[in-house]
Amino acid sequence: MLTCCVLSSVNDTHALNGIAPGSCCFQFFTGRVPQPQITSIIKTHSRCHEKGFVVSTAIGKDICVSQNLGWAQRAFEQQQVIKDK
């Protein structure tokens, strides 16, 4: 069960240098999202100032987390392995 208050921001960046569609994170959740609660995890756009992941949860929340978090890196890598099968 995810019992956190998410103070993250996912912002559509259609105007990032005028050419870079995608999402950027401006605040990051520093806790951990349990693996069973993660429905998808994607990297933020390469032109974003801070590198992050947008974690989508089973309860319909999108949470920004840093790409420096080990659990988030493992979840992203695991998702990529599943996609490649």
GROMACS elastic network, one bead per residue, 0.5 to 0.9 nm:
[ bonds ]
;  ai    aj funct       b0    kb
    1    34     6  0.78040   500
    1    36     6  0.89207   500
    1    37     6  0.74167   500
    2    33     6  0.68226   500
    2    34     6  0.72889   500
    2    37     6  0.72690   500
    2    57     6  0.87636   500
    2    59     6  0.85517   500
    4    31     6  0.81463   500
    4    33     6  0.89822   500
    5    29     6  0.88688   500
    6     9     6  0.88193   500
    6    28     6  0.86750   500
    6    29     6  0.64977   500
    6    61     6  0.85599   500
    6    62     6  0.87865   500
    6    63     6  0.67636   500
    6    64     6  0.86975   500
    7    27     6  0.69453   500
    7    28     6  0.74078   500
    7    29     6  0.67686   500
    7    63     6  0.82417   500
    7    64     6  0.87893   500
    8    25     6  0.72729   500
    8    26     6  0.71399   500
    8    28     6  0.53992   500
    8    29     6  0.61184   500
    8    62     6  0.82659   500
    8    63     6  0.59589   500
    8    64     6  0.55955   500
    8    65     6  0.82380   500
    9    24     6  0.80057   500
    9    25     6  0.55222   500
    9    26     6  0.56766   500
    9    27     6  0.56254   500
    9    28     6  0.75899   500
    9    62     6  0.86060   500
    9    63     6  0.75508   500
    9    64     6  0.66822   500
   10    23     6  0.60919   500
   10    24     6  0.58228   500
   10    25     6  0.50760   500
   10    26     6  0.71765   500
   10    27     6  0.83555   500
   10    54     6  0.76526   500
   10    62     6  0.75943   500
   10    63     6  0.77073   500
   10    64     6  0.68474   500
   11    22     6  0.82555   500
   11    23     6  0.55080   500
   11    24     6  0.56158   500
   11    25     6  0.66486   500
   11    26     6  0.80417   500
   12    15     6  0.85232   500
   12    21     6  0.72337   500
   12    22     6  0.59474   500
   12    23     6  0.50394   500
   12    24     6  0.69652   500
   13    16     6  0.53938   500
   13    18     6  0.88239   500
   13    20     6  0.68162   500
   13    21     6  0.55663   500
   13    22     6  0.56588   500
   13    23     6  0.58060   500
   13    24     6  0.67436   500
   13    45     6  0.88079   500
   13    48     6  0.87098   500
   14    17     6  0.84937   500
   14    18     6  0.66911   500
   14    19     6  0.69402   500
   14    20     6  0.60439   500
   14    22     6  0.69099   500
   14    23     6  0.86673   500
   15    19     6  0.65096   500
   15    20     6  0.67808   500
   15    21     6  0.74095   500
   16    19     6  0.63315   500
   16    20     6  0.54208   500
   16    21     6  0.73456   500
   16    22     6  0.89826   500
   16    47     6  0.76025   500
   16    48     6  0.81487   500
   17    20     6  0.66065   500
   17    47     6  0.87859   500
   18    21     6  0.84899   500
   20    45     6  0.76905   500
   20    46     6  0.87348   500
   20    47     6  0.71793   500
   21    45     6  0.76596   500
   22    44     6  0.70038   500
   22    45     6  0.54642   500
   22    46     6  0.89237   500
   22    48     6  0.89628   500
   23    43     6  0.85548   500
   23    44     6  0.54172   500
   23    45     6  0.57846   500
   23    48     6  0.78260   500
   23    54     6  0.82124   500
   24    44     6  0.54600   500
   24    45     6  0.63058   500
   24    46     6  0.89485   500
   24    47     6  0.84233   500
   24    48     6  0.54388   500
   24    49     6  0.77975   500
   24    50     6  0.76001   500
   24    51     6  0.80611   500
   24    52     6  0.76802   500
   24    53     6  0.89111   500
   24    54     6  0.86346   500
   24    64     6  0.86653   500
   25    28     6  0.69434   500
   25    44     6  0.72152   500
   25    48     6  0.76889   500
   25    49     6  0.85241   500
   25    50     6  0.69709   500
   25    51     6  0.78755   500
   25    52     6  0.66212   500
   25    53     6  0.81122   500
   25    54     6  0.78682   500
   25    63     6  0.89713   500
   25    64     6  0.59190   500
   25    65     6  0.80545   500
   25    66     6  0.88202   500
   26    49     6  0.86061   500
   26    50     6  0.74767   500
   26    64     6  0.81777   500
   27    64     6  0.69315   500
   27    65     6  0.81590   500
   28    52     6  0.81221   500
   28    63     6  0.77022   500
   28    64     6  0.50876   500
   28    66     6  0.63368   500
   29    32     6  0.80711   500
   29    63     6  0.68184   500
   29    64     6  0.59552   500
   29    65     6  0.52703   500
   29    66     6  0.78035   500
   30    64     6  0.89628   500
   30    65     6  0.66718   500
   30    66     6  0.78085   500
   30    69     6  0.84839   500
   31    65     6  0.84355   500
   32    35     6  0.89230   500
   32    65     6  0.88338   500
   32    69     6  0.88234   500
   32    71     6  0.73316   500
   32    72     6  0.81212   500
   33    36     6  0.84799   500
   33    37     6  0.67391   500
   33    38     6  0.70775   500
   33    55     6  0.83778   500
   33    57     6  0.82518   500
   33    63     6  0.89974   500
   33    71     6  0.84344   500
   33    72     6  0.83765   500
   34    37     6  0.54931   500
   34    38     6  0.69364   500
   35    38     6  0.53885   500
   35    39     6  0.86108   500
   35    71     6  0.86825   500
   35    75     6  0.71168   500
   36    39     6  0.78416   500
   36    57     6  0.87761   500
   36    58     6  0.81616   500
   37    56     6  0.83580   500
   37    57     6  0.52695   500
   37    58     6  0.51459   500
   37    59     6  0.77687   500
   38    41     6  0.72481   500
   38    55     6  0.66228   500
   38    56     6  0.59326   500
   38    58     6  0.61589   500
   38    75     6  0.82641   500
   39    55     6  0.76726   500
   39    56     6  0.55742   500
   39    57     6  0.52478   500
   39    58     6  0.57632   500
   39    60     6  0.88931   500
   40    54     6  0.81929   500
   40    55     6  0.59697   500
   40    56     6  0.51711   500
   40    57     6  0.71346   500
   40    75     6  0.88369   500
   40    76     6  0.82287   500
   40    79     6  0.74897   500
   41    53     6  0.63168   500
   41    54     6  0.56031   500
   41    56     6  0.61337   500
   41    57     6  0.88462   500
   41    72     6  0.82485   500
   41    75     6  0.73843   500
   41    76     6  0.58620   500
   41    79     6  0.75171   500
   42    52     6  0.84876   500
   42    53     6  0.53680   500
   42    54     6  0.53518   500
   42    55     6  0.66937   500
   42    56     6  0.85689   500
   42    76     6  0.71103   500
   43    46     6  0.81098   500
   43    51     6  0.75785   500
   43    52     6  0.59229   500
   43    54     6  0.63201   500
   43    55     6  0.88831   500
   43    67     6  0.79963   500
   43    76     6  0.83390   500
   44    47     6  0.83535   500
   44    48     6  0.68439   500
   44    50     6  0.84801   500
   44    51     6  0.63267   500
   44    52     6  0.54299   500
   44    53     6  0.55792   500
   44    54     6  0.66370   500
   44    64     6  0.89130   500
   45    48     6  0.55726   500
   45    51     6  0.78799   500
   45    52     6  0.85547   500
   46    49     6  0.83586   500
   46    51     6  0.73942   500
   47    50     6  0.86189   500
   47    51     6  0.86643   500
   48    51     6  0.64356   500
   48    52     6  0.86015   500
   50    66     6  0.79726   500
   50    67     6  0.88839   500
   51    65     6  0.88768   500
   51    66     6  0.64768   500
   51    67     6  0.59484   500
   51    68     6  0.84432   500
   52    64     6  0.65527   500
   52    65     6  0.55541   500
   52    68     6  0.79488   500
   53    63     6  0.80554   500
   53    64     6  0.57543   500
   53    65     6  0.53586   500
   53    66     6  0.61973   500
   53    67     6  0.59729   500
   53    72     6  0.74849   500
   53    73     6  0.86578   500
   53    76     6  0.83194   500
   54    62     6  0.61765   500
   54    63     6  0.55295   500
   54    65     6  0.65402   500
   54    66     6  0.89206   500
   55    61     6  0.80016   500
   55    62     6  0.54837   500
   55    63     6  0.50384   500
   55    64     6  0.62794   500
   55    65     6  0.73104   500
   55    72     6  0.84536   500
   56    59     6  0.83533   500
   56    60     6  0.65537   500
   56    61     6  0.56979   500
   56    63     6  0.64115   500
   56    64     6  0.89933   500
   57    60     6  0.53737   500
   57    61     6  0.53390   500
   57    62     6  0.64732   500
   57    63     6  0.78745   500
   58    61     6  0.74593   500
   65    68     6  0.84242   500
   65    69     6  0.75330   500
   65    72     6  0.74235   500
   66    69     6  0.58561   500
   66    72     6  0.77480   500
   67    70     6  0.78686   500
   67    72     6  0.66620   500
   67    73     6  0.63731   500
   68    71     6  0.89760   500
   68    72     6  0.78220   500
   68    73     6  0.73619   500
   69    72     6  0.53839   500
   69    73     6  0.63345   500
   69    74     6  0.87973   500
   70    73     6  0.51140   500
   70    74     6  0.61940   500
   70    75     6  0.86058   500
   71    74     6  0.51608   500
   71    75     6  0.61404   500
   71    76     6  0.86320   500
   72    75     6  0.50514   500
   72    76     6  0.61233   500
   72    77     6  0.85665   500
   73    76     6  0.51543   500
   73    77     6  0.61455   500
   73    78     6  0.85277   500
   74    77     6  0.50847   500
   74    78     6  0.59740   500
   74    79     6  0.85191   500
   75    78     6  0.50919   500
   75    79     6  0.61738   500
   75    80     6  0.87053   500
   76    79     6  0.51481   500
   76    80     6  0.63459   500
   76    81     6  0.88461   500
   77    80     6  0.50595   500
   77    81     6  0.63480   500
   77    82     6  0.87678   500
   78    81     6  0.51511   500
   78    82     6  0.63674   500
   78    83     6  0.87537   500
   79    82     6  0.51212   500
   79    83     6  0.62473   500
   79    84     6  0.87254   500
   80    83     6  0.50546   500
   80    84     6  0.62265   500
   80    85     6  0.89185   500
   81    84     6  0.51536   500
   81    85     6  0.66086   500
   82    85     6  0.54607   500
